[in-house]
């Protein structure tokens, strides 16, 4: 199937939304997989008719209580889209992404930010948080202010500050000259600059001021994430007790799991209060490590992310990442100086496909990790993250090989499926 070009995202305009019934697909619902028809009106899913096949003409009433006659009634006057042979899953939610389409959120402009949004939306991400990279505090505040406007109009789900309050020994693709200790006063200034749209901040809790900053973030309703850290097992556990709830790209930019010094990995994996981010691109994590994390944390505590930089959706070449330069070769992004891995070129459709076809993750668990879990963390699960009546019609249509065939956001096709 060849999808059409994406519609440029805006919070106030887009393709006309009407009444649509999607039939014939296997749908991943909160309680499992079912053959179902979905009724979409305006921006919302208004009906889930379990047991409905093409044009809703299957026989028995499903668990929602809708039978054949009611399914037919829902379809009167609606555009019918037959998706036989396809899957429908909830739109993907990326809580950690820096760029894509040759653009970066760190540019601090609406034009570049919307290009990032459009690129990832074409690959099924209907909700995303804009992640910044380490910079001068004034620059980060400016970026947060610009991104907050897009969050207020609905194009973004908020802002994630990754740096500058991280460990110099684990800074990865962050400029070490710009790192600083997590002074709660400075943390507060960045949160305030986002004007109520700050959703997460990654910091190293072992640094001076780290625990106080974790407490400040937790009290402010902002996710405190442990990452780019040299923390010990004990110090990490203390950070969780102080209110940290996320492990930023677990295993990456932190000490490896040791048999005498288990470090942050063990503390973050074992604590039920922590959701662990994983980058499933085949570069950041060995498949056995991904399996270990899913097995130990459980599907309810995993969030698959991209950590994508500007080269996502593009080809090899050189790209900026904040103040640093990145070279992409064979799809792997590394700093031109030093060679550290610098984010990814991943999109969430690829992460999903790898999970279910290569890693043996059940489809329902992959959906939880890509949609429901991050939506809950971000406080938007009442609106998106699952296929349910009353929620936004944020949907991804996948073919039998789990390739994207269509993307719907708030009832409008971003990528229209090429089907009957």
C-alpha positions in Angstrom: 0.0 0.0 0.0 1.4 3.5 -0.8 0.4 6.1 1.6 -0.1 9.7 0.5 2.0 12.6 1.7 1.2 13.8 5.2 -0.9 16.8 5.9 1.0 19.5 7.7 -0.1 19.5 11.3 -1.7 22.4 13.0 -3.8 22.7 16.1 -6.6 24.6 14.4 -7.0 23.4 10.9 -6.8 20.2 8.8 -8.7 17.9 6.5 -12.4 17.9 6.8 -13.6 15.4 9.4 -16.8 13.5 8.7 -18.4 10.2 9.7 -16.3 7.2 8.9 -16.6 3.5 9.7 -13.5 1.4 9.6 -14.4 -2.3 9.0 -12.7 -5.7 8.5 -9.5 -5.1 10.5 -8.1 -6.8 13.5 -8.2 -4.1 16.3 -6.0 -4.0 19.3 -8.4 -3.0 22.1 -7.5 -2.4 25.8 -8.7 -6.0 26.7 -7.2 -7.8 23.7 -7.4 -8.2 20.0 -10.8 -8.5 18.2 -12.3 -8.3 14.8 -14.2 -5.0 15.1 -15.6 -2.1 13.3 -14.9 1.5 14.5 -17.2 4.4 14.1 -15.4 7.8 13.9 -17.3 11.1 14.0 -15.5 14.4 14.0 -12.4 14.0 16.2 -13.7 11.1 18.2 -14.2 7.3 18.2 -17.9 7.1 18.9 -18.4 3.3 18.6 -16.4 0.0 18.8 -18.5 -2.7 17.2 -16.8 -6.0 18.2 -17.4 -9.0 15.9 -18.1 -6.8 12.8 -16.6 -7.8 9.6 -16.7 -6.0 6.2 -19.4 -3.3 6.3 -20.3 -4.5 9.8 -22.0 -7.6 8.4 -20.9 -10.2 10.8 -23.4 -11.9 13.0 -23.3 -11.9 16.8 -23.2 -9.1 19.3 -19.7 -8.6 20.7 -18.7 -7.6 24.2 -19.8 -4.0 23.6 -23.3 -5.2 23.1 -23.5 -4.1 19.4 -25.0 -6.6 17.0 -25.4 -6.7 13.2 -28.4 -4.3 13.1 -26.8 -1.7 15.3 -23.5 -1.9 13.3 -25.5 -1.3 10.1 -27.3 1.6 11.7 -24.0 3.2 12.7 -22.8 3.0 9.1 -25.7 4.9 7.5 -24.4 8.0 5.9 -20.8 7.2 6.8 -17.8 6.7 4.6 -17.0 2.9 4.8 -13.3 2.0 4.7 -12.7 -1.8 4.3 -9.5 -2.7 6.0 -9.6 -6.4 5.6 -6.2 -8.0 6.1 -5.0 -5.0 8.2 -4.5 -4.2 11.8 -5.7 -1.1 13.7 -3.7 0.0 16.7 -3.9 3.2 18.7 -1.7 6.1 17.6 1.8 5.9 18.9 2.9 8.2 21.7 6.6 9.2 21.8 7.6 10.8 25.0 11.3 11.3 24.0 12.1 12.7 20.5 14.5 15.4 19.5 13.9 15.8 15.7 13.2 14.3 12.3 12.8 15.3 8.7 16.0 17.2 8.8 14.6 19.5 11.6 15.1 19.7 15.4 13.0 20.9 18.3 16.2 22.6 19.6 16.1 25.1 16.8 13.3 26.8 18.8 11.2 27.7 15.8 7.6 26.6 15.0 8.6 25.9 11.4 11.3 23.3 12.4 9.1 21.8 15.2 6.2 21.3 12.8 8.5 19.5 10.3 9.5 17.1 13.1 5.9 16.6 14.0 4.9 15.9 10.4 7.7 13.5 9.8 6.9 11.3 12.8 3.2 11.6 12.3 3.6 10.0 8.9 5.1 7.0 10.7 2.2 6.6 13.2 3.2 8.9 16.1 0.1 10.9 16.8 1.2 12.3 20.2 4.7 13.4 21.0 6.7 15.4 23.5 9.4 17.7 22.2 12.8 16.9 23.8 15.5 19.5 24.0 19.3 18.9 24.4 21.8 20.6 26.7 22.3 24.3 26.0 22.7 27.6 27.7 19.8 28.1 30.2 18.6 31.2 28.3 18.5 29.3 25.0 16.6 26.4 26.6 14.1 28.8 28.1 13.6 30.4 24.7 13.1 27.0 23.1 10.6 26.0 25.8 8.6 29.1 25.3 8.4 28.6 21.5 7.5 24.9 21.9 4.9 25.7 24.6 2.9 27.6 22.0 2.7 24.4 19.8 1.7 22.4 22.9 -1.1 24.9 23.7 -2.5 24.6 20.2 -2.4 20.8 20.3 0.6 19.9 18.0 2.7 18.7 20.9 2.0 17.0 24.2 4.6 19.1 26.1 8.3 19.7 26.6 11.0 17.3 27.9 14.3 18.9 29.1 17.1 16.4 28.6 20.1 18.2 30.1 21.9 20.3 31.2 21.6 18.7 34.7 23.4 15.5 33.8 26.6 13.7 34.6 29.8 14.8 32.7 30.9 11.2 32.7 27.7 10.1 30.9 26.9 13.1 28.8 26.8 11.2 25.5 25.8 13.6 22.7 25.5 16.6 25.1 28.0 19.3 25.1 30.1 18.8 28.3 31.0 22.5 28.5 27.4 23.4 29.0 26.6 20.9 31.8 25.7 22.1 35.3 24.5 20.8 38.6 20.7 20.6 39.1 20.2 23.7 41.2 16.4 23.7 42.1 16.2 27.4 41.3 17.4 26.9 37.8 15.3 23.8 37.4 12.2 25.9 38.4 13.2 28.6 35.8 13.1 26.1 33.0 9.8 24.6 34.1 8.3 28.0 34.3 9.6 28.9 30.8 7.5 26.1 29.4 4.4 27.9 30.8 2.6 24.8 32.1 3.7 22.5 29.3 6.8 21.0 30.9 6.2 17.2 31.1 9.6 15.7 31.9 13.1 16.5 32.9 16.0 14.1 32.7 18.7 14.6 35.4 21.5 12.8 37.2 20.2 12.6 40.8 23.7 11.9 42.3 24.8 15.5 41.5 24.6 18.2 44.1 21.0 19.4 44.2 19.8 16.3 42.4 17.4 15.0 45.0 16.0 18.4 45.8 15.4 18.9 42.1 13.6 15.5 41.8 11.3 16.5 44.7 10.6 19.9 43.1 9.7 18.3 39.8 7.5 15.7 41.4 5.7 18.4 43.5 5.2 20.5 40.3 3.6 17.6 38.4 6.6 17.2 36.1 8.1 13.7 35.5 11.5 13.4 37.1 13.6 11.0 34.9 16.8 9.4 35.9 19.3 9.4 33.0 22.8 10.3 31.8 23.8 9.4 35.3 26.7 7.8 37.2 24.5 7.0 40.1 24.9 4.0 42.3 22.2 1.5 43.1 21.6 3.1 46.5 21.5 6.7 45.2 19.1 5.7 42.4 16.8 4.0 44.9 16.9 7.2 46.9 15.9 9.3 43.8 12.9 7.0 43.2 11.8 7.5 46.8 12.1 11.2 46.2 9.7 11.0 43.3 11.5 9.9 40.1 9.2 7.8 37.9 11.1 7.3 34.6 14.4 5.8 33.5 15.6 7.7 30.5 16.7 5.3 27.7 17.5 2.5 30.2 21.0 1.0 29.8 22.2 3.8 27.7 24.3 6.7 29.3 24.5 5.0 32.7 26.8 2.4 34.3 26.4 -1.2 33.1 24.7 -3.8 35.3 27.3 -5.3 37.5 27.2 -8.3 39.8 28.8 -6.5 42.7 27.8 -3.0 41.8 24.4 -3.3 40.2 24.1 0.4 39.6 21.1 2.3 38.4 19.9 -0.4 36.0 19.0 -2.8 38.7 17.4 -0.2 40.9 15.3 1.1 38.0 14.3 -2.3 36.7 13.1 -3.7 40.0 11.1 -0.7 41.3 7.4 -0.9 40.3 7.1 2.9 40.4 9.5 3.3 37.4 8.6 3.2 33.7 11.7 2.3 31.7 12.3 3.9 28.3 13.8 1.6 25.7 15.2 2.4 22.2 14.4 -0.5 20.0 16.4 0.3 16.9 18.8 -2.7 16.9 21.7 -0.3 17.7 21.1 1.0 21.2 20.1 -2.4 22.7 20.9 -6.0 22.0 17.7 -8.0 21.5 18.5 -10.1 24.6 18.7 -6.9 26.7 15.4 -5.7 25.4 13.9 -9.1 26.3 15.4 -8.9 29.8 13.9 -5.5 30.4 10.4 -6.5 29.2 10.6 -9.7 31.3 11.8 -7.9 34.5 9.8 -4.8 34.3 6.7 -6.2 32.6 4.9 -4.7 29.6 3.0 -2.3 31.9 6.3 -0.5 32.8 8.0 -0.2 29.4 7.8 2.8 27.1 9.3 2.4 23.6 10.8 5.7 22.5 12.7 6.9 19.5 15.2 9.4 21.0 15.3 10.5 17.3 17.4 13.4 16.1 17.0 15.3 12.8 18.0 12.5 10.5 14.9 10.4 11.3 13.0 10.0 8.1 16.0 11.2 6.1 19.2 9.7 4.7 22.8 9.5 5.8 24.7 12.8 6.1 25.6 15.5 8.7 23.1 17.0 11.0 23.1 19.4 14.0 22.1 18.2 17.5 21.9 21.2 19.6 25.3 22.9 19.4 27.0 19.6 18.3 27.4 18.0 14.9 26.3 14.5 14.1 27.2 12.2 11.2 24.8 9.5 10.2 26.2 6.4 8.4 24.1 3.4 7.6 21.3 4.9 9.7 23.5 5.2 12.9 24.0 8.7 14.3 27.3 9.5 16.0 29.0 12.7 17.0 31.6 13.8 14.5 34.0 14.5 17.4 34.4 11.5 19.7 32.1 9.1 17.9 29.5 8.8 20.7 26.0 7.5 19.6 23.9 10.6 19.2 20.3 9.7 19.5 18.7 7.6 16.8 17.2 7.8 13.3 14.3 5.6 14.6 10.6 6.0 14.0 8.0 4.3 16.2 6.6 2.2 13.4 10.0 0.5 13.0 10.2 0.1 16.8 6.8 -1.6 16.8 7.6 -3.8 13.8 10.9 -4.9 15.3 9.2 -5.7 18.6 6.5 -8.0 17.2 8.5 -9.6 14.3 12.0 -9.9 15.6 11.8 -9.7 19.4 8.8 -11.9 19.9 6.8 -9.3 21.9 3.1 -9.9 21.7 1.2 -7.3 19.7 -0.9 -6.3 22.7 2.3 -5.7 24.8 4.0 -3.7 22.0 0.9 -1.5 21.8 1.0 -0.9 25.6 4.6 0.1 25.3 4.1 2.4 22.4 0.7 3.9 23.3 -1.0 3.3 26.6 2.0 3.4 28.9 3.4 6.7 27.7 -0.1 8.2 27.4 -0.7 7.4 31.1 2.6 8.9 32.1 1.9 12.1 30.2 -1.6 12.4 31.7 -3.4 12.1 28.4 -4.7 8.6 28.6 -8.3 9.9 29.0 -8.0 11.2 25.5 -5.6 8.9 23.6 -3.4 5.8 23.9 -6.1 3.2 23.4 -8.9 2.4 21.0 -12.1 3.2 23.0 -15.3 5.1 22.4 -15.0 8.7 23.6 -11.3 9.0 22.9 -9.6 10.9 20.1 -9.6 8.9 16.8 -5.8 8.6 16.9 -5.3 5.4 14.9 -2.6 3.6 12.9 -3.5 1.1 10.2 -0.9 -1.6 9.6 -0.7 -4.2 6.8 -0.1 -7.9 7.4 3.7 -7.2 7.5 3.1 -4.4 10.1 4.0 -1.7 7.7 2.1 1.6 8.1 -0.8 1.8 5.6 -2.7 4.7 7.2 -2.6 7.2 10.0 -5.5 9.0 11.4 -5.2 11.8 14.0 -8.2 13.2 15.7 -10.5 11.8 13.0 -8.5 13.2 10.0 -6.3 11.1 7.7 -2.7 12.1 7.9 -1.8 9.2 5.7 -4.8 7.8 3.8 -4.8 4.0 3.3 -4.8 2.9 -0.3 -7.6 0.3 0.2 -11.1 -0.3 -1.0 
